[in-house]
Every structure is written in C-alpha cells, then in structure tokens.
Amino acid sequence: MSTTTLLIVLALTGLIGIGAGYALRLLVALGQKGSVELQIKQRLLEAREEAKRIISEGEKESGKLEAGLRDELRLKEEAALLKEKRIGEKETYLDKRQLDIDKEAERIKAQIEEVKRIKERADKLILDREKSLQDVAKLTEEEARAELFRGLEKNHEEDMMVRVQKLEIDGKERLDAKAREILTTAIHRMGNSVHSDVLTSSVPIPSDDIKGKIIGREGRNIRAFERATGVDLIVDDTPGAITLSCFDPVRRNIARVALENLIIDARIQPARIEDAVEKAKEEIGKVMKEKAEQAAYECGIHGLDPRLMSILGRLYFRTSYGQNVLQHSIEMAHIAGVLATELGLDVKVAKTGALLHDIGKAVDHAVQGTHVEIGRRILEKFGVDKRVIQAMQAHHEEYPYETMESLIVQVADSISGGRPGARRDSVENYIKRLQELEAIATSFAGVEKAYAIQAGREVRIFVKPEEISDLQAHDLARNIAMRVENEMHYPGEVKINVIRETRTIEFAH
C-alpha cells in the first residue's frame, strides 16, 4: 500500500470520528435542554403560586389598613366637628362680651365727662373764692402764704425747733450706730499695737578713739564722707555716738549704713569711704525694693510698675509726726479694704488708693508742690488706674470726692493717723490748731466766746441769746462745722457744741 493511500485512509477515518463525536455531543445537548426546560417550567409554576399567595396576603393587609384609616378619619372628623362647635360657642360669648365692654366704655366716658365738668366748676369756685379773699384781705396768694408761714413760724418756733432736733437726733443716732459698727469692725480687725517708728540720725561707736579715724587728718575723711553722701556729719562731745543730719531720709540712711560699715572695717580713708557709700546705696536700694514688695504683698495688691514700687519703698525711711509713712499706708490699705467690703465697693481700688495715697512724700523734698499733687502726677506718669488716682487725691480734701472709694481712703487716713499714740504732733502745731479753731468760731456774728477743749476734739461756743435764736444756733453750729472742715486739716473729727443760755434777772426790794 502506498503512502498516499494510507494518508487518505487516515484522513477519512479522522473525519468519520469527528462526525461521530459531533453527533454524540448533539444528542447529549438535546437531552440536557429538555431537562432545563422542565426545571424552568417547574420554577415558573412555583413563582406563580407564590405570587398568588403574596397578592392574597397583600389584599388582606390593605383591607385591614383601609379599615384602620377609615376609623382614624372618622375620629378626626368628629374631633374637628367638636372643635368647630366650641369655636362657634366662644365667638358667640366674645361677641356678647364685646357688647358689654362697649356699653361699659360708653358709661365710663360719660362719667369722665361729668367729672371734668364738676372739676371745672370746682376750679372756678376756688378761683372766685381766692379772688374774693384777695379783694377782702388786699393780699396776693404769695403774700398771704408768706404771712401765714411767718405767723406759724413765730407761734410755733419752739415746737418746730424741738421737732427738727428730734428728727436730726434720731437720724444721726441711726447713722452714727451704723457708722460706729462699720468703723469698729475695721479698727478691731486692725487692732495691732501702734508704735512710732522714727529713724534715728545717731550712729553708735564702740569707743571715742574711733572719732579720730572718722575725722581724719585735718578733717579730710569728714569732707570726703559729706561730699559722697550729701549728709552733714557732726562729731561733737556726745560720748558713744556720731550725729548725721540731712533733710533727705534716704540719703541719711545711706550715710548711716556706710558709716556703720566703715566703723566695723576700721580702715577709714577717702577711697574706702566712696566704696562704702556705693555699697550702702545698693543695700538701701534693696531694702526699699523689699519693703515695697512686702507692703504690696501684705495688702494683696499686684501688678504695680517696678519703678513705682521703688518710689513706694522710699516711704519706709520717711516719717510723719513720728509715724512711719509706709507702715501707715499699709495699715490704711487694710482699713480701706475692710470698709469697702462692708459697704460693697471696689476693694482693690480702695486698698490701692490707700497704699499709694502718700507716695508724693517720697520725693516732696525734691519736687515742687504738695505731696498730694506730686503723688497724683507720679501715678499718672506710670499709668495707674484713674479710679485709684481719684481715690487717693482727695484724702486731704485738695480735690473733691469723686467716688465712694475716695471717701473710704480719707476715713482710713483719719482712723490710722487719729488713733491714740499713732502720731506725735508738735506743741507748736497743737497750739496753732487750737487757736485756729477758736478764731473760726469767734468770727461768726452773735458768738460771745469760744473754747477749744479735749485736745482740739471739741469747740464749746457760747452765743448771745438776744441775737441768736434756737433755730439760728442750729444753723450756726452747722456753718462753723463746715468752715472748720473746709479750712483745717486734722485727724479724726471735731465736735461743734453751740450753747445758748437765757438768763433773766429781777430784783425784789
């Protein structure tokens, strides 16, 4: 068999196999198709049954829902009908009420018109009567009133005076009781012992031999010391002490510290003096800063300018009538805080104004003006709150009392400076104040004599009874008190006691 024939036979055999395979696959596919169609028909039947069931259940639920909606709609319709009925009844009631109100308004309007007519007739009758009275009395209404008051005042002067005094005493007693309660609270809370802190200008020395070293050859050490400190150094025959004299308390204390250090070192010469003075300045500067910070901390005042604090610390070396000014300011701040708390005012403003009220005294020896004006300029320069400036500037009444805190600062100043033992006034100032009190009292007309008693706390004034009545005596006491208050400065208060005494003398023969 040839190769070609073999190939042909193989090709035919392959074609026959392919055809047989295709026919077999076709038969299998036809069988599967019949099975799938059966499954589809089965599922279709099941779906139709399920749809019928769902439709049936939906119809039942919709029936129930429809019935519920019908019931709800019926209830709402019934409620709407009931509400409409009530509104109708209310409208009927309101219409009836409006008719009643309209009738009442018409009646009131008629009454008002009637009252107006009656008032007009009454006014006309009063005018006619007044005119008739004026024609009869030949006096105008003002003249008749003045004449009536003069007669009443003349006939009932004593009763009026007693009544006025009674009202005044009653009101004064209530005010005094309340003021006494507040001031007593403040003083009791500041009930610490009062002592005068006067910085001495004498420096003790261990022996008189040291005086020669302080003087130096031909007095050169004294000249160097006075030149460096600006303080007069007085070496006299007083045993065991050397006196320092200077109007500036800071410079005097710098000199005191420098001299004490030189005495301890015992090597006294111009170069050593200059070094000691510089160190003393630093030491005093630290002391002033510490004292100012302690004062501010003790009073609960924060946020002050450091430069202002350095000026405040200088008050530690300043005294007023024997009272240390910084300690006086601290005490005032506490008292002002208590008073402000009792009266419901700004405690911080009151305490700050009290602490800084005398800050002008730190530099009043170097700057022109009163210490109040100097202090006011200092506070304005360092941007202190305006309310604090208003509180401090009126404590000597150089400025008006613009706030209640300014009154508190003035009262605190009087309490701190006027307590027994707080200050030592000079004999000259004491006598001068008494003379001024008596001079003010005797300057008024009708005053016969006046005496200042109880260390100037009371002025007893005797008036001429033929010139001053009881009511005029009351006015005289008030006028004298106002003038003393405006023209004089004093701690505490002064009692003005006006005495009017009538004496009638007859002789029996």
C-alpha positions in Angstrom: 0.0 0.0 0.0 1.4 3.3 -1.0 1.9 6.2 1.4 -0.7 8.3 -0.3 -3.4 5.7 0.1 -2.5 5.4 3.8 -2.9 9.1 4.3 -6.2 9.2 2.6 -7.5 6.3 4.7 -6.3 8.1 7.9 -8.0 11.3 6.8 -11.3 9.6 6.2 -11.0 7.8 9.4 -10.5 11.2 11.2 -13.4 12.8 9.5 -15.7 9.9 10.4 -14.6 10.2 14.1 -15.1 13.9 14.2 -18.6 13.5 12.7 -19.5 10.8 15.2 -18.3 12.9 18.1 -20.3 15.9 17.0 -23.4 13.7 16.6 -22.9 12.3 20.1 -22.5 15.8 21.6 -25.6 17.0 19.8 -27.6 14.1 21.3 -26.3 14.9 24.8 -27.1 18.6 24.4 -30.6 17.9 23.3 -31.1 15.7 26.4 -29.8 18.4 28.8 -32.0 21.1 27.1 -35.1 19.0 27.8 -34.1 18.7 31.4 -33.5 22.5 31.8 -36.8 23.4 30.2 -38.6 21.1 32.7 -36.8 22.9 35.6 -37.8 26.3 34.2 -41.4 25.3 33.8 -41.4 23.9 37.4 -39.9 27.1 38.8 -42.4 29.2 36.8 -45.3 27.3 38.3 -43.8 27.8 41.8 -43.4 31.5 41.2 -47.0 31.9 40.1 -48.2 30.1 43.2 -46.0 32.4 45.4 -47.3 35.4 43.6 -50.9 34.4 44.2 -50.1 33.9 47.9 -48.4 37.3 48.2 -51.2 39.0 46.4 -53.8 37.4 48.6 -51.9 38.4 51.8 -51.4 42.0 50.4 -55.1 42.2 49.8 -55.8 41.2 53.4 -53.3 43.7 54.8 -54.6 46.5 52.6 -58.1 45.7 53.8 -57.1 46.0 57.4 -55.1 49.2 56.7 -58.0 50.7 54.9 -60.3 49.9 57.8 -57.9 51.5 60.2 -57.6 54.6 58.1 -61.4 54.9 57.9 -61.7 54.7 61.7 -58.9 57.3 62.2 -60.5 59.6 59.6 -63.9 59.2 61.4 -62.3 60.2 64.7 -60.6 63.2 63.3 -63.8 64.3 61.6 -65.7 64.0 64.9 -62.9 66.0 66.7 -63.0 68.7 64.1 -66.8 69.0 64.4 -66.5 69.3 68.2 -63.7 71.9 67.9 -65.8 73.9 65.4 -68.7 73.7 67.7 -66.6 75.1 70.6 -65.2 77.9 68.5 -68.7 78.9 67.5 -69.8 79.0 71.1 -66.7 81.0 72.0 -67.3 83.5 69.2 -70.8 83.9 70.4 -69.5 84.6 74.0 -66.9 87.0 72.8 -69.4 88.9 70.8 -71.6 89.2 73.8 -68.7 90.3 76.0 -67.6 92.9 73.4 -71.1 94.4 73.6 -70.9 94.6 77.4 -67.4 96.2 77.2 -68.6 98.8 74.6 -71.5 99.7 76.9 -69.1 100.0 79.9 -66.8 102.2 77.9 -69.6 104.5 77.0 -70.7 104.7 80.6 -67.1 105.4 81.8 -66.7 108.0 79.1 -69.8 109.7 80.2 -68.6 109.7 83.8 -65.2 111.2 82.8 -67.0 114.0 81.0 -69.2 114.6 84.1 -66.0 114.6 86.4 -64.4 117.1 84.0 -67.4 119.4 84.2 -67.5 119.1 88.0 -63.7 119.8 88.2 -64.1 122.9 86.0 -66.9 124.2 88.2 -64.8 123.5 91.3 -61.7 125.2 89.9 -63.9 128.2 89.0 -65.3 128.3 92.5 -61.8 128.1 94.0 -60.6 130.9 91.8 -63.6 133.0 92.7 -63.1 132.4 96.4 -59.4 133.2 96.2 -60.2 136.4 94.3 -62.8 137.3 96.9 -60.3 136.6 99.7 -57.7 138.7 98.0 -60.1 141.5 97.5 -61.1 141.4 101.1 -57.5 140.9 102.5 -55.8 143.2 100.0 -53.1 140.4 99.6 -52.0 138.2 96.8 -51.8 134.5 97.2 -48.0 134.6 97.6 -48.2 137.4 100.2 -50.9 135.6 102.1 -48.9 132.3 102.2 -45.8 134.2 103.3 -47.7 135.9 106.1 -49.3 132.6 107.1 -45.9 130.9 107.3 -44.4 133.8 109.3 -47.2 133.6 111.8 -46.9 129.8 112.1 -43.1 130.1 112.4 -43.4 132.8 115.1 -46.1 131.0 117.1 -44.6 127.5 116.8 -40.9 128.3 116.6 -40.1 126.2 119.7 -42.2 123.3 118.5 -40.5 123.3 115.1 -37.1 123.6 116.7 -37.9 120.6 119.0 -39.2 118.6 116.1 -36.2 119.4 113.9 -33.8 118.5 116.7 -35.7 115.3 117.4 -35.6 114.3 113.8 -32.0 115.2 113.5 -31.0 113.4 116.6 -33.0 110.3 115.6 -31.4 110.2 112.1 -28.0 111.0 113.5 -28.3 108.2 116.1 -29.1 105.7 113.4 -26.4 106.8 111.1 -23.9 107.0 114.0 -24.8 103.5 115.1 -24.2 102.1 111.6 -21.0 104.1 111.0 -19.8 103.1 114.5 -20.5 99.4 113.7 -18.5 99.6 110.4 -15.6 101.6 111.9 -15.4 99.4 115.0 -15.2 96.3 112.7 -12.4 97.9 110.7 -10.5 99.0 113.8 -10.9 95.7 115.6 -9.6 93.8 112.6 -6.6 96.2 112.6 -6.2 96.1 116.3 -2.5 95.7 116.3 -0.4 97.9 118.7 0.6 101.3 117.3 4.1 102.5 117.7 6.0 105.4 116.3 8.9 104.5 114.1 11.4 107.3 114.0 14.7 106.5 112.3 17.5 107.8 114.4 20.2 110.0 112.9 22.7 108.9 115.5 25.3 106.2 114.9 26.8 104.5 117.9 30.6 104.0 118.0 32.4 101.4 120.1 34.8 104.0 121.6 35.8 107.6 121.4 39.1 106.6 119.7 37.2 105.9 116.5 36.2 109.5 116.2 39.7 110.5 115.3 39.7 108.0 112.4 36.4 109.3 111.2 37.6 112.9 111.3 40.9 112.0 109.5 43.9 114.2 109.0 42.7 117.8 109.1 39.2 116.6 108.7 39.7 115.1 105.2 37.6 112.0 106.0 34.6 114.1 107.1 34.8 116.2 104.0 35.0 113.1 101.8 32.1 111.5 103.6 29.9 114.6 103.3 30.8 115.0 99.7 29.9 111.4 98.9 26.7 111.2 100.8 25.3 114.8 100.9 24.8 114.4 104.7 26.3 116.6 107.5 28.4 114.5 109.8 28.5 116.0 113.3 31.3 114.8 115.6 30.7 116.5 119.0 31.4 115.7 122.6 28.5 113.3 122.8 30.0 110.1 124.1 29.5 106.9 122.1 27.6 108.4 119.2 28.0 110.4 116.0 25.1 112.5 114.6 24.0 112.6 110.9 22.0 115.5 109.7 20.1 115.6 106.4 16.5 116.5 105.3 16.5 113.6 102.8 15.8 110.4 104.8 17.1 108.1 102.1 20.5 109.9 101.9 20.6 110.0 105.7 20.1 106.2 105.9 22.7 105.6 103.2 25.1 107.6 105.2 24.2 105.7 108.3 24.8 102.3 106.7 28.0 103.4 105.1 29.3 104.8 108.4 28.4 101.7 110.3 30.3 99.6 107.8 33.3 101.9 107.9 33.3 101.6 111.7 33.2 97.8 111.5 36.1 97.8 108.9 38.1 100.4 110.9 40.0 101.4 107.7 38.6 104.8 107.1 40.1 106.8 104.2 38.5 108.7 101.2 38.8 105.8 98.8 37.2 103.4 101.3 34.5 106.0 102.1 33.4 106.1 98.4 33.3 102.3 98.1 31.3 102.1 101.4 28.8 104.7 100.2 28.3 102.9 96.8 27.7 99.6 98.7 25.3 101.4 101.1 23.3 102.8 98.2 22.9 99.3 96.8 21.9 97.9 100.2 19.4 100.7 100.8 18.0 100.2 97.3 17.5 96.5 98.0 15.8 97.4 101.3 13.4 99.8 99.7 12.5 97.3 97.0 12.0 94.5 99.5 9.9 96.8 101.8 7.7 97.9 98.9 7.2 94.3 97.7 6.4 93.2 101.2 3.9 96.0 101.6 2.2 95.2 98.2 2.1 91.5 99.1 0.7 92.1 102.5 -2.1 94.3 101.1 -2.8 91.9 98.3 -2.0 94.4 95.6 -0.3 93.1 92.4 0.7 94.5 89.0 2.3 97.8 90.1 5.1 99.2 87.9 8.5 98.3 89.3 9.6 102.0 89.1 6.5 102.9 91.1 7.5 100.3 93.7 10.9 101.7 94.1 9.4 105.1 94.9 6.9 103.5 97.3 9.8 101.8 99.1 11.3 105.2 99.9 8.4 105.8 102.3 10.0 103.2 104.6 12.6 105.9 105.5 10.0 108.6 105.8 8.0 109.6 109.0 5.1 111.9 109.5 4.6 113.2 113.0 6.6 110.3 114.3 4.6 107.7 112.4 6.4 105.6 109.7 4.7 106.5 106.4 4.9 103.1 104.7 3.5 101.3 107.8 0.8 104.0 108.0 0.0 103.3 104.3 -0.2 99.5 104.9 -2.5 100.0 107.8 -4.7 102.3 105.8 -4.9 99.7 103.0 -6.2 97.1 105.4 -8.7 99.5 106.9 -9.9 100.7 103.5 -10.3 97.1 102.4 -12.5 96.3 105.4 -14.6 99.4 104.9 -15.0 98.7 101.1 -16.1 95.2 101.9 -18.6 96.3 104.4 -20.1 98.9 102.0 -20.0 96.7 98.9 -17.5 98.8 97.0 -14.4 98.1 94.9 -11.9 96.6 97.4 -8.9 96.6 95.1 -9.3 100.3 94.1 -9.8 101.3 97.8 -6.8 99.4 99.0 -4.5 100.5 96.2 -5.6 104.2 96.7 -4.8 103.9 100.4 -1.4 102.3 99.9 -0.3 104.9 97.4 -2.0 107.9 99.0 1.2 109.4 100.4 3.6 108.3 97.6 4.3 112.0 96.9 6.0 112.3 100.3 8.9 110.1 98.9 10.1 113.0 96.7 8.3 116.1 98.0 11.7 117.5 99.2 12.9 117.5 95.6 9.8 118.4 93.7 7.6 121.5 94.0 4.0 121.1 95.1 2.0 119.4 97.8 2.6 115.7 98.3 -1.0 115.0 97.0 -0.3 116.8 93.7 3.2 115.2 93.4 1.7 111.8 94.1 -1.1 112.4 91.5 1.5 113.2 88.8 3.6 110.2 89.7 0.6 107.8 89.4 -0.5 109.4 86.1 3.1 109.0 84.8 3.1 105.3 85.5 -0.4 104.6 84.1 -2.2 103.8 87.3 -5.9 103.2 87.0 -7.8 106.5 87.0 -10.2 105.3 89.8 -7.1 104.7 92.1 -6.0 108.3 91.4 -9.5 109.6 92.2 -9.4 107.6 95.4 -6.1 108.9 96.7 -6.2 112.5 95.6 -9.0 113.6 98.0 -7.6 112.3 101.3 -6.6 115.9 102.3 -9.7 117.4 100.5 -7.5 119.2 97.9 -9.7 117.5 95.3 -13.5 116.8 95.5 -14.7 113.3 96.4 -15.5 111.9 93.0 -16.1 108.3 94.1 -17.1 106.4 97.3 -13.6 104.9 97.4 -12.1 108.4 97.8 -14.2 108.8 100.9 -13.0 105.5 102.2 -9.4 106.5 101.8 -10.0 109.7 103.7 -11.7 107.9 106.5 -8.9 105.2 106.6 -6.3 108.0 106.9 -8.2 109.6 109.8 -8.5 106.3 111.6 -4.9 105.3 111.1 -3.5 108.8 112.0 -6.0 109.8 114.6 -5.8 106.8 117.0 -4.2 107.5 120.3 -0.4 107.1 120.2 -0.3 106.8 116.4 1.3 110.2 115.8 3.2 112.8 117.8 2.2 116.2 116.9 4.4 119.1 117.8 3.5 121.6 120.6 3.5 124.4 118.1 1.1 122.7 115.7 -1.1 121.7 118.6 -1.4 125.2 119.9 -1.8 126.6 116.4 -4.7 124.3 115.7 -6.4 125.2 118.9 -6.0 128.9 118.1 -7.4 128.4 114.6 -10.4 126.6 115.9 -11.3 129.3 118.4 -10.7 132.0 115.8 -13.0 130.4 113.3 -15.7 130.1 116.0 -15.5 133.7 117.2 -15.5 135.1 113.7 -19.3 134.5 113.4 -21.8 137.1 114.4 -23.5 136.6 117.7 -20.7 134.5 119.3 -19.8 135.7 122.7 -16.8 133.4 123.4 -15.4 130.1 122.3 -13.1 127.5 123.9 -11.3 124.6 122.2 -11.2 121.7 124.7 -10.3 118.0 124.8 -7.1 118.4 122.8 -8.9 120.2 120.0 -11.6 117.5 119.6 -14.4 119.8 120.7 -15.1 123.5 120.4 -17.6 124.9 123.0 -19.2 128.1 121.8 -21.4 130.5 123.9 -23.7 132.7 121.9 -25.6 135.9 122.8 -29.2 134.8 123.4 -30.6 138.2 122.3 -29.0 137.9 118.9 -29.2 134.1 118.2 -32.4 132.1 118.4 -32.6 128.3 119.0 -33.1 127.7 115.2 -30.2 130.1 114.4 -28.0 128.3 116.9 -28.6 125.1 115.0 -27.6 126.8 111.7 -24.6 128.4 113.4 -23.3 125.0 114.5 -23.6 123.6 111.0 -21.9 126.7 109.4 -19.0 126.6 111.9 -18.5 122.8 111.3 -18.5 123.3 107.5 -15.9 126.1 107.8 -13.7 124.0 110.1 -14.0 121.1 107.7 -13.1 123.3 104.7 -10.2 125.4 106.2 -8.4 123.0 108.6 -6.7 119.6 108.4 -6.9 117.4 111.4 -7.1 113.7 112.3 -10.4 112.4 113.5 -13.4 114.8 114.0 -14.1 118.0 115.8 -17.3 118.4 117.8 -19.0 121.8 117.5 -21.0 122.5 120.7 -23.1 125.7 120.5 -24.6 126.7 123.8 -27.4 129.3 124.1 -28.3 130.3 127.6 -31.0 132.8 128.6 -30.8 134.4 132.0 -33.5 136.6 133.4 -32.6 138.7 136.5 -35.1 140.7 138.6 -34.6 142.4 142.0 -37.0 142.4 144.9 -36.9 145.5 147.1 
